[in-house]
Amino acid sequence: MAPVHGNVNPKQRQYEAMVRALSADLYRFAFWLSRSETVAQDLVQETFLRAWKNLDALRDAEAAKPWLFTILRREHARLYERKHFDTVEIDDSVPEDAAFASPERSGDAAQVRDAMLKLPDKYREPLAMQVLGGMSCDEIAAATDQQPGAIMTQLFRARQRLKRLLGGKAALEGGRP
Amino acid sequence: MNCLDFRRRIGAEPRSTDPDLLAHRDSCREGCAGFWQRAQRFEDDLEAAMAVPVPDGLADRILLAQATGERRHQVRRRRSWMAIAASLLIVLAGAGMFWRQADLNSLPALAVAHMPEEMDSLTMTRPMTDAQVEAGFAGRSATLKGPAPNGVTYVRDCMVGPYPAVHAVTRMDDEPVVALYVPGKMGERDASFRRDGWDGRELALREGTLVVMAQGASRHTMDAVARAWRAAIEGPAPQAVGRI
C-alpha cells in the first residue's frame, strides 16, 4: 500500500520511512537478543515508540540504524531488569520453535540458527549488531561501552565458537569446503 | 601484514574492505585468498540464517501503535489546554467581578449614584450666606478654615453610600457644580472621572476627600470651584516664597 503523504508532517514521514526501512532488521536483532518472537515484537514496538519521542535527536539518516539498535539494546536491558528473568546458560536454553516454522528451516540455515542460539550473549550480541546492523567494531564498541579491541576479540571468538558448534574440519576453517 | 594478522582480522570482520587486508589477500601465496573466500561463504550462510522471518504487518502495527499513542497524547494535550483556558477564564471573570465590585464602591460611583435623589439642589439659584454654609459643615463636625466660596446655593449634610458627607452646590457662570466633602475618608491622590454623564474630580484633602462634579461644566469652572472649596476647607494655601 502506498504511503499517504498529504497532510503528514515531515517528522511523521521520516518516522514512517524509518519504520518501513528498518523494522525488519530491528526485529531480527531483537529476536537474536531475546530468542523469543513475542519479546522481540514487544521490544521493537517499544524501541520505535521511544524513537518517536526522541526523533529530533536523530540528525543523520545513516545513523538511524545504529541509533535504533542502541535504543533496542537498552530496552532489552530494561526488560530484563523489570522482569528479573532467570539467567540460564545458553546451552541449556530451548529456542521458540515458531521462529523456525518457515519452510526455510532446513539444512545449513537451521543448523547455523541452532548454533547461534547456543552462543553466549557476549558473543551473540556483537555478532548480531555486526551482521544485521552492519555496524563496525568501533560503532559496536561505542554502543556497548567497550574497547574496539575487545569487540574484535568477541567477534572473532563468536565465529570460532559457531564454527565449532557447526562441527567439521571445513567449518573450522571458515565455512563450506 | 602477515597471514596470522590477516586471518584474525578476517575472523572478526569478514566483510572488511580495509585496503591492507585486500592487498594481503591478493598477494599472499599461503592460501589467504582461499581463507577469505571460505570466510565470505560462511558469512553468506550466517546472514541468511540470521534473517529470521519477520511477522506479517509488523511495520503497520508499529505505525498504528505510534499513531494511536500520538492521538491520545494530542487529546490529553488539548484537554490540558482547555483546562488551562477555563482556569484562566475563571480567574479573569473573578478579577473582573472584583474590579466591578471595587468600582461600584468607589467614591465617584457612590457620588454619582447619590445624585438622582438630590437633583433639585441643582436648580437652586439663591446664594447662601457664609454662616449658612458653615452651619452645613458643622453638621458633620467639620469647620471651614477659609472663606466659603462665592455662589454657594445649597449645603446639606447627607450620606454618600456609607459615608457621612457635606453636599454643597456652587453656581458659577450660571453652571451648578456639586461639591461632596467626605471628612475622614482619606484618598491617596487626586483623580478625574467621567461616568453616567458626570465629569468630576476626586481630590485628596488633609482631613478627607472632596468630590467636585458637574454635568457639562467647563474645565475652567470646575478648576475654579475645586480651588475655592479646597481653600475653604483647608484654609488659604501658604504664600510661596519666591527666589529673588
Chai-1 contact restraints between the chains, C-beta under 6 A:
chainA,res_idxA,chainB,res_idxB,connection_type,confidence,min_distance_angstrom,max_distance_angstrom,comment,restraint_id
A,V19,B,A59,contact,1.0,0.0,6.0,A-B,restraint_1
A,V19,B,I62,contact,1.0,0.0,6.0,A-B,restraint_2
A,V19,B,L63,contact,1.0,0.0,6.0,A-B,restraint_3
A,R20,B,A59,contact,1.0,0.0,6.0,A-B,restraint_4
A,S23,B,L58,contact,1.0,0.0,6.0,A-B,restraint_5
A,S23,B,A59,contact,1.0,0.0,6.0,A-B,restraint_6
A,S23,B,I62,contact,1.0,0.0,6.0,A-B,restraint_7
A,A24,B,V54,contact,1.0,0.0,6.0,A-B,restraint_8
A,Y27,B,V54,contact,1.0,0.0,6.0,A-B,restraint_9
A,Y27,B,L58,contact,1.0,0.0,6.0,A-B,restraint_10
A,R28,B,V52,contact,1.0,0.0,6.0,A-B,restraint_11
A,F31,B,V52,contact,1.0,0.0,6.0,A-B,restraint_12
A,Q45,B,I62,contact,1.0,0.0,6.0,A-B,restraint_13
A,Q45,B,A65,contact,1.0,0.0,6.0,A-B,restraint_14
A,F48,B,I62,contact,1.0,0.0,6.0,A-B,restraint_15
A,W52,B,Q66,contact,1.0,0.0,6.0,A-B,restraint_16
A,A99,B,V52,contact,1.0,0.0,6.0,A-B,restraint_17
A,S102,B,P53,contact,1.0,0.0,6.0,A-B,restraint_18
A,D108,B,D45,contact,1.0,0.0,6.0,A-B,restraint_19
A,A109,B,A48,contact,1.0,0.0,6.0,A-B,restraint_20
A,A109,B,A49,contact,1.0,0.0,6.0,A-B,restraint_21
A,V112,B,D45,contact,1.0,0.0,6.0,A-B,restraint_22
A,V112,B,A49,contact,1.0,0.0,6.0,A-B,restraint_23
A,R113,B,A49,contact,1.0,0.0,6.0,A-B,restraint_24
A,V131,B,L46,contact,1.0,0.0,6.0,A-B,restraint_25
A,V131,B,E47,contact,1.0,0.0,6.0,A-B,restraint_26
A,V131,B,M50,contact,1.0,0.0,6.0,A-B,restraint_27
A,L132,B,M50,contact,1.0,0.0,6.0,A-B,restraint_28
A,M152,B,A12,contact,1.0,0.0,6.0,A-B,restraint_29
A,L155,B,A12,contact,1.0,0.0,6.0,A-B,restraint_30
A,F156,B,G11,contact,1.0,0.0,6.0,A-B,restraint_31
A,F156,B,A12,contact,1.0,0.0,6.0,A-B,restraint_32
A,R159,B,G11,contact,1.0,0.0,6.0,A-B,restraint_33
A,E173,B,R38,contact,1.0,0.0,6.0,A-B,restraint_34
A,G174,B,F35,contact,1.0,0.0,6.0,A-B,restraint_35
A,G174,B,R38,contact,1.0,0.0,6.0,A-B,restraint_36
A,G174,B,A39,contact,1.0,0.0,6.0,A-B,restraint_37
A,G174,B,F42,contact,1.0,0.0,6.0,A-B,restraint_38
A,G175,B,R38,contact,1.0,0.0,6.0,A-B,restraint_39
A,G175,B,R41,contact,1.0,0.0,6.0,A-B,restraint_40
A,G175,B,F42,contact,1.0,0.0,6.0,A-B,restraint_41
A,R176,B,R41,contact,1.0,0.0,6.0,A-B,restraint_42
